[in-house]
Amino acid sequence: MEKKRKSATTRCVGRVEQMNGKDEFWICCDSCERWYHGKCVKITPARAEHIKHYKCPDCSNKRARA
């Protein structure tokens, strides 16, 4: 899935619509398809370029618990 910037009103784990009032980097979880601010999940645009399948913290924890 393509990692990109998103300027919609999708809320992330940080429970905010936008950070600092500017277009921020967003990343989409390939499992649940929710969007997250890169800053909230500690993913930079440069690091996202090297991720083939991103799993958000919730989806990563589900697999660890199973």
PQR file with spaces between the fields and no chain letter, atoms N, CA, C, O and H, PARSE charges and radii, in Angstrom:
ATOM       1  N    MET     1       0.837   -1.178    0.000 -0.4000 1.5000
ATOM       2  CA   MET     1       0.000    0.000    0.000 -0.0000 2.0000
ATOM       3  C    MET     1       0.882    1.241    0.000  0.5500 1.7000
ATOM       4  O    MET     1       1.929    1.272    0.647 -0.5500 1.4000
ATOM       5  N    GLU     2       0.464    2.225   -0.704 -0.4000 1.5000
ATOM       6  CA   GLU     2       1.243    3.451   -0.816 -0.0000 2.0000
ATOM       7  C    GLU     2       1.149    4.281    0.457  0.5500 1.7000
ATOM       8  O    GLU     2       0.059    4.492    0.988 -0.5500 1.4000
ATOM       9  H    GLU     2      -0.386    2.200   -1.230  0.4000 1.0000
ATOM      10  N    LYS     3       2.270    4.742    0.934 -0.4000 1.5000
ATOM      11  CA   LYS     3       2.324    5.622    2.099 -0.0000 2.0000
ATOM      12  C    LYS     3       2.348    7.051    1.570  0.5500 1.7000
ATOM      13  O    LYS     3       3.124    7.358    0.665 -0.5500 1.4000
ATOM      14  H    LYS     3       3.156    4.570    0.503  0.4000 1.0000
ATOM      15  N    LYS     4       1.519    7.919    2.113 -0.4000 1.5000
ATOM      16  CA   LYS     4       1.443    9.266    1.553 -0.0000 2.0000
ATOM      17  C    LYS     4       0.931   10.255    2.580  0.5500 1.7000
ATOM      18  O    LYS     4       0.579    9.887    3.701 -0.5500 1.4000
ATOM      19  H    LYS     4       0.889    7.670    2.848  0.4000 1.0000
ATOM      20  N    ARG     5       0.895   11.511    2.183 -0.4000 1.5000
ATOM      21  CA   ARG     5       0.340   12.562    3.026 -0.0000 2.0000
ATOM      22  C    ARG     5      -1.174   12.557    2.861  0.5500 1.7000
ATOM      23  O    ARG     5      -1.690   12.310    1.771 -0.5500 1.4000
ATOM      24  H    ARG     5       1.181   11.810    1.272  0.4000 1.0000
ATOM      25  N    LYS     6      -1.870   12.830    3.946 -0.4000 1.5000
ATOM      26  CA   LYS     6      -3.322   12.866    3.905 -0.0000 2.0000
ATOM      27  C    LYS     6      -3.800   14.133    4.580  0.5500 1.7000
ATOM      28  O    LYS     6      -3.313   14.475    5.658 -0.5500 1.4000
ATOM      29  H    LYS     6      -1.450   13.030    4.831  0.4000 1.0000
ATOM      30  N    SER     7      -4.727   14.827    3.983 -0.4000 1.5000
ATOM      31  CA   SER     7      -5.231   16.064    4.576 -0.0000 2.0000
ATOM      32  C    SER     7      -6.733   15.969    4.858  0.5500 1.7000
ATOM      33  O    SER     7      -7.426   16.987    4.843 -0.5500 1.4000
ATOM      34  H    SER     7      -5.122   14.549    3.107  0.4000 1.0000
ATOM      35  N    ALA     8      -7.238   14.776    5.111 -0.4000 1.5000
ATOM      36  CA   ALA     8      -8.649   14.586    5.416 -0.0000 2.0000
ATOM      37  C    ALA     8      -8.881   14.732    6.914  0.5500 1.7000
ATOM      38  O    ALA     8      -7.951   15.013    7.671 -0.5500 1.4000
ATOM      39  H    ALA     8      -6.675   13.950    5.123  0.4000 1.0000
ATOM      40  N    THR     9     -10.118   14.540    7.334 -0.4000 1.5000
ATOM      41  CA   THR     9     -10.436   14.682    8.748 -0.0000 2.0000
ATOM      42  C    THR     9     -10.339   13.351    9.493  0.5500 1.7000
ATOM      43  O    THR     9     -10.869   13.227   10.597 -0.5500 1.4000
ATOM      44  H    THR     9     -10.873   14.312    6.720  0.4000 1.0000
ATOM      45  N    THR    10      -9.685   12.375    8.919 -0.4000 1.5000
ATOM      46  CA   THR    10      -9.485   11.100    9.587 -0.0000 2.0000
ATOM      47  C    THR    10      -8.730   11.324   10.889  0.5500 1.7000
ATOM      48  O    THR    10      -7.745   12.061   10.926 -0.5500 1.4000
ATOM      49  H    THR    10      -9.255   12.475    8.022  0.4000 1.0000
ATOM      50  N    ARG    11      -9.192   10.693   11.943 -0.4000 1.5000
ATOM      51  CA   ARG    11      -8.522   10.842   13.236 -0.0000 2.0000
ATOM      52  C    ARG    11      -7.536    9.710   13.435  0.5500 1.7000
ATOM      53  O    ARG    11      -7.763    8.585   12.990 -0.5500 1.4000
ATOM      54  H    ARG    11      -9.993   10.095   11.913  0.4000 1.0000
ATOM      55  N    CYS    12      -6.452   10.016   14.100 -0.4000 1.5000
ATOM      56  CA   CYS    12      -5.452    8.990   14.347 -0.0000 2.0000
ATOM      57  C    CYS    12      -5.414    8.631   15.818  0.5500 1.7000
ATOM      58  O    CYS    12      -6.248    9.085   16.602 -0.5500 1.4000
ATOM      59  H    CYS    12      -6.267   10.930   14.461  0.4000 1.0000
ATOM      60  N    VAL    13      -4.459    7.828   16.182 -0.4000 1.5000
ATOM      61  CA   VAL    13      -4.287    7.372   17.556 -0.0000 2.0000
ATOM      62  C    VAL    13      -4.122    8.545   18.516  0.5500 1.7000
ATOM      63  O    VAL    13      -4.460    8.426   19.694 -0.5500 1.4000
ATOM      64  H    VAL    13      -3.782    7.459   15.546  0.4000 1.0000
ATOM      65  N    GLY    14      -3.612    9.665   18.037 -0.4000 1.5000
ATOM      66  CA   GLY    14      -3.451   10.859   18.856 -0.0000 2.0000
ATOM      67  C    GLY    14      -4.754   11.614   19.063  0.5500 1.7000
ATOM      68  O    GLY    14      -4.775   12.614   19.780 -0.5500 1.4000
ATOM      69  H    GLY    14      -3.337    9.761   17.080  0.4000 1.0000
ATOM      70  N    ARG    15      -5.851   11.155   18.446 -0.4000 1.5000
ATOM      71  CA   ARG    15      -7.176   11.740   18.569 -0.0000 2.0000
ATOM      72  C    ARG    15      -7.257   13.194   18.117  0.5500 1.7000
ATOM      73  O    ARG    15      -8.043   13.976   18.651 -0.5500 1.4000
ATOM      74  H    ARG    15      -5.834   10.343   17.864  0.4000 1.0000
ATOM      75  N    VAL    16      -6.440   13.547   17.133 -0.4000 1.5000
ATOM      76  CA   VAL    16      -6.482   14.896   16.579 -0.0000 2.0000
ATOM      77  C    VAL    16      -6.683   14.801   15.074  0.5500 1.7000
ATOM      78  O    VAL    16      -6.270   13.828   14.442 -0.5500 1.4000
ATOM      79  H    VAL    16      -5.801   12.912   16.699  0.4000 1.0000
ATOM      80  N    GLU    17      -7.319   15.817   14.508 -0.4000 1.5000
ATOM      81  CA   GLU    17      -7.553   15.816   13.071 -0.0000 2.0000
ATOM      82  C    GLU    17      -6.333   16.288   12.310  0.5500 1.7000
ATOM      83  O    GLU    17      -5.983   15.707   11.283 -0.5500 1.4000
ATOM      84  H    GLU    17      -7.655   16.607   15.021  0.4000 1.0000
ATOM      85  N    GLN    18      -5.686   17.321   12.790 -0.4000 1.5000
ATOM      86  CA   GLN    18      -4.456   17.821   12.187 -0.0000 2.0000
ATOM      87  C    GLN    18      -3.538   18.274   13.302  0.5500 1.7000
ATOM      88  O    GLN    18      -3.994   18.663   14.377 -0.5500 1.4000
ATOM      89  H    GLN    18      -5.971   17.793   13.625  0.4000 1.0000
ATOM      90  N    MET    19      -2.266   18.224   13.044 -0.4000 1.5000
ATOM      91  CA   MET    19      -1.292   18.676   14.018 -0.0000 2.0000
ATOM      92  C    MET    19      -0.655   19.963   13.513  0.5500 1.7000
ATOM      93  O    MET    19      -0.269   20.048   12.347 -0.5500 1.4000
ATOM      94  H    MET    19      -1.896   17.908   12.171  0.4000 1.0000
ATOM      95  N    ASN    20      -0.544   20.941   14.361 -0.4000 1.5000
ATOM      96  CA   ASN    20       0.115   22.215   14.043 -0.0000 2.0000
ATOM      97  C    ASN    20      -0.533   22.949   12.876  0.5500 1.7000
ATOM      98  O    ASN    20       0.088   23.842   12.300 -0.5500 1.4000
ATOM      99  H    ASN    20      -0.857   20.872   15.308  0.4000 1.0000
ATOM     100  N    GLY    21      -1.763   22.600   12.512 -0.4000 1.5000
ATOM     101  CA   GLY    21      -2.478   23.307   11.466 -0.0000 2.0000
ATOM     102  C    GLY    21      -1.859   23.213   10.080  0.5500 1.7000
ATOM     103  O    GLY    21      -2.147   24.054    9.228 -0.5500 1.4000
ATOM     104  H    GLY    21      -2.268   21.874   12.980  0.4000 1.0000
ATOM     105  N    LYS    22      -1.032   22.234    9.833 -0.4000 1.5000
ATOM     106  CA   LYS    22      -0.425   22.114    8.503 -0.0000 2.0000
ATOM     107  C    LYS    22      -0.576   20.694    7.988  0.5500 1.7000
ATOM     108  O    LYS    22      -0.941   19.784    8.731 -0.5500 1.4000
ATOM     109  H    LYS    22      -0.798   21.551   10.525  0.4000 1.0000
ATOM     110  N    ASP    23      -0.294   20.522    6.727 -0.4000 1.5000
ATOM     111  CA   ASP    23      -0.381   19.205    6.106 -0.0000 2.0000
ATOM     112  C    ASP    23       0.719   18.325    6.692  0.5500 1.7000
ATOM     113  O    ASP    23       1.904   18.582    6.485 -0.5500 1.4000
ATOM     114  H    ASP    23       0.003   21.262    6.123  0.4000 1.0000
ATOM     115  N    GLU    24       0.328   17.308    7.409 -0.4000 1.5000
ATOM     116  CA   GLU    24       1.270   16.413    8.068 -0.0000 2.0000
ATOM     117  C    GLU    24       1.360   15.095    7.309  0.5500 1.7000
ATOM     118  O    GLU    24       0.492   14.766    6.500 -0.5500 1.4000
ATOM     119  H    GLU    24      -0.635   17.099    7.577  0.4000 1.0000
ATOM     120  N    PHE    25       2.410   14.357    7.582 -0.4000 1.5000
ATOM     121  CA   PHE    25       2.578   13.030    7.000 -0.0000 2.0000
ATOM     122  C    PHE    25       1.634   12.056    7.697  0.5500 1.7000
ATOM     123  O    PHE    25       1.577   12.010    8.926 -0.5500 1.4000
ATOM     124  H    PHE    25       3.115   14.624    8.240  0.4000 1.0000
ATOM     125  N    TRP    26       0.903   11.288    6.919 -0.4000 1.5000
ATOM     126  CA   TRP    26       0.009   10.250    7.425 -0.0000 2.0000
ATOM     127  C    TRP    26       0.447    8.915    6.846  0.5500 1.7000
ATOM     128  O    TRP    26       1.040    8.862    5.769 -0.5500 1.4000
ATOM     129  H    TRP    26       0.949   11.325    5.921  0.4000 1.0000
ATOM     130  N    ILE    27       0.154    7.836    7.565 -0.4000 1.5000
ATOM     131  CA   ILE    27       0.445    6.496    7.070 -0.0000 2.0000
ATOM     132  C    ILE    27      -0.784    5.628    7.332  0.5500 1.7000
ATOM     133  O    ILE    27      -1.438    5.754    8.367 -0.5500 1.4000
ATOM     134  H    ILE    27      -0.327    7.879    8.440  0.4000 1.0000
ATOM     135  N    CYS    28      -1.083    4.760    6.395 -0.4000 1.5000
ATOM     136  CA   CYS    28      -2.258    3.898    6.498 -0.0000 2.0000
ATOM     137  C    CYS    28      -1.827    2.499    6.915  0.5500 1.7000
ATOM     138  O    CYS    28      -0.876    1.942    6.367 -0.5500 1.4000
ATOM     139  H    CYS    28      -0.551    4.657    5.554  0.4000 1.0000
ATOM     140  N    CYS    29      -2.541    1.935    7.894 -0.4000 1.5000
ATOM     141  CA   CYS    29      -2.278    0.561    8.323 -0.0000 2.0000
ATOM     142  C    CYS    29      -2.786   -0.380    7.236  0.5500 1.7000
ATOM     143  O    CYS    29      -3.918   -0.244    6.773 -0.5500 1.4000
ATOM     144  H    CYS    29      -3.314    2.388    8.338  0.4000 1.0000
ATOM     145  N    ASP    30      -1.964   -1.316    6.838 -0.4000 1.5000
ATOM     146  CA   ASP    30      -2.352   -2.263    5.796 -0.0000 2.0000
ATOM     147  C    ASP    30      -3.307   -3.334    6.312  0.5500 1.7000
ATOM     148  O    ASP    30      -3.884   -4.075    5.516 -0.5500 1.4000
ATOM     149  H    ASP    30      -1.044   -1.426    7.214  0.4000 1.0000
ATOM     150  N    SER    31      -3.482   -3.429    7.622 -0.4000 1.5000
ATOM     151  CA   SER    31      -4.403   -4.415    8.185 -0.0000 2.0000
ATOM     152  C    SER    31      -5.797   -3.829    8.413  0.5500 1.7000
ATOM     153  O    SER    31      -6.781   -4.350    7.888 -0.5500 1.4000
ATOM     154  H    SER    31      -3.013   -2.827    8.268  0.4000 1.0000
ATOM     155  N    CYS    32      -5.885   -2.755    9.187 -0.4000 1.5000
ATOM     156  CA   CYS    32      -7.196   -2.185    9.529 -0.0000 2.0000
ATOM     157  C    CYS    32      -7.597   -1.026    8.619  0.5500 1.7000
ATOM     158  O    CYS    32      -8.743   -0.578    8.655 -0.5500 1.4000
ATOM     159  H    CYS    32      -5.086   -2.332    9.614  0.4000 1.0000
ATOM     160  N    GLU    33      -6.666   -0.543    7.809 -0.4000 1.5000
ATOM     161  CA   GLU    33      -6.887    0.547    6.859 -0.0000 2.0000
ATOM     162  C    GLU    33      -7.232    1.875    7.520  0.5500 1.7000
ATOM     163  O    GLU    33      -7.873    2.721    6.896 -0.5500 1.4000
ATOM     164  H    GLU    33      -5.735   -0.907    7.780  0.4000 1.0000
ATOM     165  N    ARG    34      -6.818    2.077    8.777 -0.4000 1.5000
ATOM     166  CA   ARG    34      -6.978    3.363    9.441 -0.0000 2.0000
ATOM     167  C    ARG    34      -5.744    4.199    9.160  0.5500 1.7000
ATOM     168  O    ARG    34      -4.646    3.675    8.972 -0.5500 1.4000
ATOM     169  H    ARG    34      -6.297    1.390    9.284  0.4000 1.0000
ATOM     170  N    TRP    35      -5.947    5.529    9.136 -0.4000 1.5000
ATOM     171  CA   TRP    35      -4.849    6.455    8.896 -0.0000 2.0000
ATOM     172  C    TRP    35      -4.321    7.004   10.205  0.5500 1.7000
ATOM     173  O    TRP    35      -5.089    7.256   11.134 -0.5500 1.4000
ATOM     174  H    TRP    35      -6.838    5.955    9.289  0.4000 1.0000
ATOM     175  N    TYR    36      -2.999    7.193   10.283 -0.4000 1.5000
ATOM     176  CA   TYR    36      -2.331    7.687   11.487 -0.0000 2.0000
ATOM     177  C    TYR    36      -1.338    8.777   11.113  0.5500 1.7000
ATOM     178  O    TYR    36      -0.695    8.713   10.065 -0.5500 1.4000
ATOM     179  H    TYR    36      -2.375    6.988    9.528  0.4000 1.0000
ATOM     180  N    HIS    37      -1.217    9.782   11.983 -0.4000 1.5000
ATOM     181  CA   HIS    37      -0.146   10.758   11.809 -0.0000 2.0000
ATOM     182  C    HIS    37       1.170   10.005   11.982  0.5500 1.7000
ATOM     183  O    HIS    37       1.320    9.232   12.928 -0.5500 1.4000
ATOM     184  H    HIS    37      -1.739    9.834   12.834  0.4000 1.0000
ATOM     185  N    GLY    38       2.100   10.218   11.098 -0.4000 1.5000
ATOM     186  CA   GLY    38       3.413    9.599   11.229 -0.0000 2.0000
ATOM     187  C    GLY    38       4.048    9.925   12.567  0.5500 1.7000
ATOM     188  O    GLY    38       4.663    9.062   13.194 -0.5500 1.4000
ATOM     189  H    GLY    38       1.978   10.846   10.329  0.4000 1.0000
ATOM     190  N    LYS    39       3.901   11.170   13.009 -0.4000 1.5000
ATOM     191  CA   LYS    39       4.490   11.594   14.273 -0.0000 2.0000
ATOM     192  C    LYS    39       3.890   10.833   15.452  0.5500 1.7000
ATOM     193  O    LYS    39       4.609   10.494   16.392 -0.5500 1.4000
ATOM     194  H    LYS    39       3.401   11.870   12.500  0.4000 1.0000
ATOM     195  N    CYS    40       2.599   10.562   15.421 -0.4000 1.5000
ATOM     196  CA   CYS    40       1.935    9.857   16.522 -0.0000 2.0000
ATOM     197  C    CYS    40       2.382    8.400   16.627  0.5500 1.7000
ATOM     198  O    CYS    40       2.432    7.846   17.725 -0.5500 1.4000
ATOM     199  H    CYS    40       2.014   10.838   14.657  0.4000 1.0000
ATOM     200  N    VAL    41       2.706    7.779   15.495 -0.4000 1.5000
ATOM     201  CA   VAL    41       3.140    6.378   15.520 -0.0000 2.0000
ATOM     202  C    VAL    41       4.647    6.248   15.289  0.5500 1.7000
ATOM     203  O    VAL    41       5.164    5.155   15.058 -0.5500 1.4000
ATOM     204  H    VAL    41       2.665    8.229   14.603  0.4000 1.0000
ATOM     205  N    LYS    42       5.340    7.393   15.357 -0.4000 1.5000
ATOM     206  CA   LYS    42       6.804    7.444   15.266 -0.0000 2.0000
ATOM     207  C    LYS    42       7.354    6.846   13.967  0.5500 1.7000
ATOM     208  O    LYS    42       8.311    6.072   13.976 -0.5500 1.4000
ATOM     209  H    LYS    42       4.920    8.281   15.544  0.4000 1.0000
ATOM     210  N    ILE    43       6.718    7.230   12.839 -0.4000 1.5000
ATOM     211  CA   ILE    43       7.169    6.821   11.509 -0.0000 2.0000
ATOM     212  C    ILE    43       7.446    8.092   10.707  0.5500 1.7000
ATOM     213  O    ILE    43       6.577    8.955   10.589 -0.5500 1.4000
ATOM     214  H    ILE    43       5.940    7.859   12.831  0.4000 1.0000
ATOM     215  N    THR    44       8.642    8.206   10.162 -0.4000 1.5000
ATOM     216  CA   THR    44       8.978    9.350    9.326 -0.0000 2.0000
ATOM     217  C    THR    44       8.687    9.012    7.869  0.5500 1.7000
ATOM     218  O    THR    44       8.619    7.837    7.511 -0.5500 1.4000
ATOM     219  H    THR    44       9.348    7.505   10.258  0.4000 1.0000
ATOM     220  N    PRO    45       8.516   10.023    7.029 -0.5600 1.5000
ATOM     221  CA   PRO    45       8.317    9.743    5.604  0.2800 2.0000
ATOM     222  C    PRO    45       9.468    8.914    5.025  0.5500 1.7000
ATOM     223  O    PRO    45       9.238    8.030    4.200 -0.5500 1.4000
ATOM     224  N    ALA    46      10.698    9.191    5.450 -0.4000 1.5000
ATOM     225  CA   ALA    46      11.854    8.442    4.937 -0.0000 2.0000
ATOM     226  C    ALA    46      11.781    6.976    5.365  0.5500 1.7000
ATOM     227  O    ALA    46      12.069    6.081    4.571 -0.5500 1.4000
ATOM     228  H    ALA    46      10.886    9.909    6.120  0.4000 1.0000
ATOM     229  N    ARG    47      11.402    6.736    6.603 -0.4000 1.5000
ATOM     230  CA   ARG    47      11.291    5.351    7.075 -0.0000 2.0000
ATOM     231  C    ARG    47      10.135    4.624    6.376  0.5500 1.7000
ATOM     232  O    ARG    47      10.244    3.437    6.067 -0.5500 1.4000
ATOM     233  H    ARG    47      11.168    7.463    7.248  0.4000 1.0000
ATOM     234  N    ALA    48       9.038    5.332    6.130 -0.4000 1.5000
ATOM     235  CA   ALA    48       7.877    4.728    5.470 -0.0000 2.0000
ATOM     236  C    ALA    48       8.220    4.215    4.073  0.5500 1.7000
ATOM     237  O    ALA    48       7.625    3.247    3.597 -0.5500 1.4000
ATOM     238  H    ALA    48       8.950    6.296    6.381  0.4000 1.0000
ATOM     239  N    GLU    49       9.175    4.865    3.424 -0.4000 1.5000
ATOM     240  CA   GLU    49       9.594    4.427    2.087 -0.0000 2.0000
ATOM     241  C    GLU    49      10.128    2.994    2.090  0.5500 1.7000
ATOM     242  O    GLU    49      10.083    2.315    1.064 -0.5500 1.4000
ATOM     243  H    GLU    49       9.658    5.651    3.810  0.4000 1.0000
ATOM     244  N    HIS    50      10.631    2.533    3.233 -0.4000 1.5000
ATOM     245  CA   HIS    50      11.235    1.207    3.326 -0.0000 2.0000
ATOM     246  C    HIS    50      10.308    0.166    3.944  0.5500 1.7000
ATOM     247  O    HIS    50      10.699   -0.990    4.108 -0.5500 1.4000
ATOM     248  H    HIS    50      10.667    3.085    4.066  0.4000 1.0000
ATOM     249  N    ILE    51       9.086    0.563    4.288 -0.4000 1.5000
ATOM     250  CA   ILE    51       8.131   -0.368    4.889 -0.0000 2.0000
ATOM     251  C    ILE    51       7.251   -0.939    3.786  0.5500 1.7000
ATOM     252  O    ILE    51       6.588   -0.193    3.066 -0.5500 1.4000
ATOM     253  H    ILE    51       8.769    1.502    4.155  0.4000 1.0000
ATOM     254  N    LYS    52       7.247   -2.250    3.655 -0.4000 1.5000
ATOM     255  CA   LYS    52       6.416   -2.885    2.625 -0.0000 2.0000
ATOM     256  C    LYS    52       4.969   -3.016    3.091  0.5500 1.7000
ATOM     257  O    LYS    52       4.047   -2.727    2.328 -0.5500 1.4000
ATOM     258  H    LYS    52       7.786   -2.856    4.240  0.4000 1.0000
ATOM     259  N    HIS    53       4.761   -3.447    4.326 -0.4000 1.5000
ATOM     260  CA   HIS    53       3.421   -3.606    4.893 -0.0000 2.0000
ATOM     261  C    HIS    53       3.432   -3.014    6.289  0.5500 1.7000
ATOM     262  O    HIS    53       4.048   -3.566    7.200 -0.5500 1.4000
ATOM     263  H    HIS    53       5.510   -3.682    4.945  0.4000 1.0000
ATOM     264  N    TYR    54       2.744   -1.880    6.459 -0.4000 1.5000
ATOM     265  CA   TYR    54       2.723   -1.220    7.765 -0.0000 2.0000
ATOM     266  C    TYR    54       1.562   -1.736    8.601  0.5500 1.7000
ATOM     267  O    TYR    54       0.433   -1.820    8.118 -0.5500 1.4000
ATOM     268  H    TYR    54       2.244   -1.431    5.719  0.4000 1.0000
ATOM     269  N    LYS    55       1.841   -2.083    9.857 -0.4000 1.5000
ATOM     270  CA   LYS    55       0.804   -2.446   10.824 -0.0000 2.0000
ATOM     271  C    LYS    55       0.857   -1.437   11.956  0.5500 1.7000
ATOM     272  O    LYS    55       1.917   -1.189   12.532 -0.5500 1.4000
ATOM     273  H    LYS    55       2.758   -2.015   10.249  0.4000 1.0000
ATOM     274  N    CYS    56      -0.287   -0.860   12.269 -0.4000 1.5000
ATOM     275  CA   CYS    56      -0.375    0.121   13.351 -0.0000 2.0000
ATOM     276  C    CYS    56      -0.129   -0.575   14.693  0.5500 1.7000
ATOM     277  O    CYS    56      -0.118   -1.804   14.758 -0.5500 1.4000
ATOM     278  H    CYS    56      -1.147   -1.061   11.802  0.4000 1.0000
ATOM     279  N    PRO    57       0.066    0.198   15.757 -0.5600 1.5000
ATOM     280  CA   PRO    57       0.303   -0.411   17.070  0.2800 2.0000
ATOM     281  C    PRO    57      -0.827   -1.355   17.506  0.5500 1.7000
ATOM     282  O    PRO    57      -0.554   -2.409   18.081 -0.5500 1.4000
ATOM     283  N    ASP    58      -2.091   -0.994   17.242 -0.4000 1.5000
ATOM     284  CA   ASP    58      -3.200   -1.874   17.633 -0.0000 2.0000
ATOM     285  C    ASP    58      -3.142   -3.210   16.908  0.5500 1.7000
ATOM     286  O    ASP    58      -3.298   -4.258   17.535 -0.5500 1.4000
ATOM     287  H    ASP    58      -2.313   -0.138   16.775  0.4000 1.0000
ATOM     288  N    CYS    59      -2.922   -3.191   15.608 -0.4000 1.5000
ATOM     289  CA   CYS    59      -2.868   -4.444   14.839 -0.0000 2.0000
ATOM     290  C    CYS    59      -1.629   -5.257   15.198  0.5500 1.7000
ATOM     291  O    CYS    59      -1.685   -6.487   15.220 -0.5500 1.4000
ATOM     292  H    CYS    59      -2.795   -2.340   15.099  0.4000 1.0000
ATOM     293  N    SER    60      -0.526   -4.596   15.476 -0.4000 1.5000
ATOM     294  CA   SER    60       0.686   -5.313   15.897 -0.0000 2.0000
ATOM     295  C    SER    60       0.468   -5.998   17.235  0.5500 1.7000
ATOM     296  O    SER    60       0.925   -7.123   17.433 -0.5500 1.4000
ATOM     297  H    SER    60      -0.480   -3.598   15.458  0.4000 1.0000
ATOM     298  N    ASN    61      -0.227   -5.335   18.161 -0.4000 1.5000
ATOM     299  CA   ASN    61      -0.500   -5.912   19.464 -0.0000 2.0000
ATOM     300  C    ASN    61      -1.488   -7.075   19.392  0.5500 1.7000
ATOM     301  O    ASN    61      -1.391   -8.014   20.182 -0.5500 1.4000
ATOM     302  H    ASN    61      -0.599   -4.420   18.000  0.4000 1.0000
ATOM     303  N    LYS    62      -2.433   -7.025   18.460 -0.4000 1.5000
ATOM     304  CA   LYS    62      -3.400   -8.120   18.299 -0.0000 2.0000
ATOM     305  C    LYS    62      -2.677   -9.405   17.945  0.5500 1.7000
ATOM     306  O    LYS    62      -3.003  -10.471   18.468 -0.5500 1.4000
ATOM     307  H    LYS    62      -2.512   -6.262   17.819  0.4000 1.0000
ATOM     308  N    ARG    63      -1.699   -9.308   17.059 -0.4000 1.5000
ATOM     309  CA   ARG    63      -0.967  -10.498   16.644 -0.0000 2.0000
ATOM     310  C    ARG    63      -0.102  -11.027   17.792  0.5500 1.7000
ATOM     311  O    ARG    63       0.036  -12.239   17.959 -0.5500 1.4000
ATOM     312  H    ARG    63      -1.435   -8.442   16.634  0.4000 1.0000
ATOM     313  N    ALA    64       0.475  -10.126   18.574 -0.4000 1.5000
ATOM     314  CA   ALA    64       1.330  -10.529   19.690 -0.0000 2.0000
ATOM     315  C    ALA    64       0.509  -11.228   20.776  0.5500 1.7000
ATOM     316  O    ALA    64       1.012  -12.130   21.446 -0.5500 1.4000
ATOM     317  H    ALA    64       0.363   -9.141   18.438  0.4000 1.0000
ATOM     318  N    ARG    65      -0.754  -10.818   20.955 -0.4000 1.5000
ATOM     319  CA   ARG    65      -1.623  -11.414   21.981 -0.0000 2.0000
ATOM     320  C    ARG    65      -2.172  -12.760   21.561  0.5500 1.7000
ATOM     321  O    ARG    65      -2.501  -13.586   22.412 -0.5500 1.4000
ATOM     322  H    ARG    65      -1.162  -10.085   20.411  0.4000 1.0000
ATOM     323  N    ALA    66      -2.275  -12.994   20.267 -0.4000 1.5000
ATOM     324  CA   ALA    66      -2.913  -14.231   19.772 -0.0000 2.0000
ATOM     325  C    ALA    66      -2.019  -15.448   19.965  0.5500 1.7000
ATOM     326  O    ALA    66      -2.403  -16.560   19.604 -0.5500 1.4000
ATOM     327  H    ALA    66      -2.008  -12.323   19.576  0.4000 1.0000
